[in-house]
Amino acid sequence: MVKPTTPSSIYSFRGGESLVHCLLLDLNGSKEVIYVGTNDGCVNIWDLKISRTINSVKISNEPILAVLINGNHFITQEKGECIKFWDEEMKSVIKQLSYDYVGFCKIVSRGDYLVYPLSEGRFTVYNIKTEVSKVVGFKFNKKPGEVMCLFCLENDKVLVLYEGGFLALWDFDGVKLSECEIGDTPMCMDFCEATQEGVVGTSGLTLVKFKLDEGLDIANSAQLTNPGVSALAVHKSGRIFVAGCWDGSVKYFNMSTMQLLAVITSRPSPIQSLVFSHKTLSQWGPAVVFVAGPDQKVSLCNLYSKELSE
């Protein structure tokens, strides 16, 4: 059995005044900034070089589920309300999109496209430049349930994870290219484009590894001791992934073998968001994992940073 690793993190900071729903790292150029979306509708901006908050913007009275940067657009997702496009300084709203989804699936973007969930297992592919949108869904033999997670791929494709236990690959024209069955109720997903492998976390005891080749196929799985995974982050190399669990732990796994490598006892409540730094940070080094949850804190973990930097 793998024992919990101590200490639990190398550093922690207060992400806001309420539960943290999402994290976005901005490491473009010389920047080392993390955006923190909170349950009370704020986006707090933390400078990792000086370890302090440099701005806090009140977006809404609703929880902020996702924060994205797409070109010159800063995009925020409010739970059950709307998606807002801001100017670069987040001072004014350029446009907003309404949507009828009340779950916790986060919006994703790639290139000119934004993909966001709708109710009843549908999703929208929205062209940011042309403002043309296409609603996609309803092509299963059984009800797929609600959309749980999205991941945009190159060549205008998207992975869609469904409450009913399905994972599907769609193109942006609304053609379903492949699907596979997960089993337990899926909760979260991440994918490595370098290896074309991904991981799905479920509400049960199973972590599912899948492969995208000619189509989607289940490749392996791992069993947990406690049920529920709420967040996943795969390192860009595809060698290691991290699972944020309902029991508050953060678990490191070998992606190839699905072997559990280490357990960090992070917090007593479910992990809400995980993100790998894919560049070396000036203060904290390479392959740092940022962990957020209901305790208002964001913690930094650097297990295997030396191995992943090689």
C-alpha positions, 0 to 999 in steps of 0.5 A: 500500500502507498502511504500518504506523502508528507508534506502535503504541499510545497505552498498554499495561498488563499484563492478567494472568499469561497469555494474554488471551482476552477483554475487557469494558468497563464504562462505565455511569454514571461507571465506566471499568473493563475486565475482562480474562479470562485463560488461567489462569482469572483475571478482572483488573479495571483502572480506566482512570481511575487506570490500575491493577488494582483487583481480581483474581479466580481463577474457575477453572483453565480459560481464561476465554473471556467475561465479561458483565454482565447486570443484577445478574449478572456472568457468566463462561464457562470453556472446556469447563467451565461458565458461572457467574453471580456476585453483583455483587462477584464474591464468590460463585457464584449458579448455574452451567450446564454445557455440552458445547462445547470450542471458543472461541465466546463466550457472549452476552446481551441482555435476559433471555436468555443464548445459549451454544454447544453441540457439533455446531452447536447452541446454547442460548437460556437465559432468565435469569429463568425458567431455561427453556432451548431447544436449537436446531440441525440445520436445514441441508442440509449439516453446519454444523460447530461454532458459531464466533461468536454475536451477539444482536440486538433482537427476540429474534434471534441471528446464528450463525456456523458452521465449515462456512461458514454465517451464519444468523439464528435467532429465540429460538423456534428458527426459522431465518429466513435464511442465507448462505454465507461461503466460507472457514472463518469465525472471528469476527464483529461487527455494527452495529445502526445500519446493519444491517451486519456483518463476518465474519473467516475463516481465509483472506485474505477479510473478508466484509461482510454486510447484514441487510435482509429476510434475510442477504446478502453485500454486499462483501469485502476481501482481506488480504495475510496469512491469518487474522482472529481478532477484529473490532470495529465502531464503533457508527456503522458507519463503521469497523471494526477487524480483529485478525489472526493475524499480530499486526496490527490493521487499520482499515477503512472499513465502507462501501467495505471499504478498508484505512485503516491498519495497526498493528503490534501484536504478533508473535502472533495478536490474541485480543480487540478492543473499541471504547469507545463513550464518551469516556474521561476519560484517553484520549478517544473511540473507543479500541480495546482490543487483547489477545493472547498477550503478556499485554498490553492495548494502547490505540489511538486512530486516527480517534478525532477523526473518529468523535467527530464 
